[in-house]
């Protein structure tokens, strides 16, 4: 399980963009997002760096 905090994720649209970015890396990833805490949990075979790069490229750089 990989966990990110995404400070710029503030609304439903942000959640969709973050989800789509992760699914572009691994379409089979299991994604859990908490908008109030701005946390993203991902169960995936992809590397943490690949997900970090995808999120950053989508405009939502994780911490």
C-alpha positions in Angstrom: 0.0 0.0 0.0 1.4 3.4 -1.0 0.1 6.5 0.7 0.4 10.1 -0.5 -0.8 13.4 0.9 -2.0 15.7 -1.9 -2.5 19.2 -0.5 -4.0 20.7 -3.7 -6.8 18.1 -3.9 -9.8 20.1 -2.6 -12.9 18.9 -4.6 -14.6 16.1 -6.5 -13.0 17.2 -9.7 -9.6 16.9 -8.1 -10.4 13.4 -6.9 -11.4 12.4 -10.5 -8.1 13.8 -11.9 -6.0 12.1 -9.3 -7.9 8.8 -9.8 -7.4 9.0 -13.6 -3.7 9.8 -13.2 -3.2 6.7 -11.1 -5.3 4.5 -13.4 -3.1 5.6 -16.3 -0.1 4.0 -14.5 -2.0 0.9 -13.3 -5.6 0.4 -14.5 -6.0 -2.4 -11.9 -4.9 -0.3 -8.9 -7.2 -0.2 -5.9 -7.5 3.5 -4.9 -8.9 5.0 -1.7 -9.2 8.7 -1.4 -10.1 10.8 1.6 -10.9 14.3 0.5 -11.1 15.8 4.1 -7.6 14.6 4.9 -6.3 14.9 1.3 -4.9 11.3 1.6 -4.6 8.9 -1.3 -4.0 5.2 -0.6 -3.1 3.0 -3.6 -2.7 -0.8 -3.7 -0.7 -1.4 -6.9 2.1 -3.2 -8.6 3.4 0.2 -9.9 6.3 1.9 -8.2 5.8 4.8 -5.8 7.9 7.0 -8.1 5.7 6.2 -11.2 2.6 7.2 -9.2 4.3 10.4 -7.9 5.3 11.3 -11.5 1.8 10.7 -12.8 0.2 12.8 -10.0 2.7 15.6 -10.5 2.1 15.5 -14.3 -1.6 15.8 -13.7 -1.0 19.0 -11.6 -1.4 17.4 -8.1 2.1 16.9 -6.7 2.0 14.7 -3.7 4.0 15.2 -0.5 
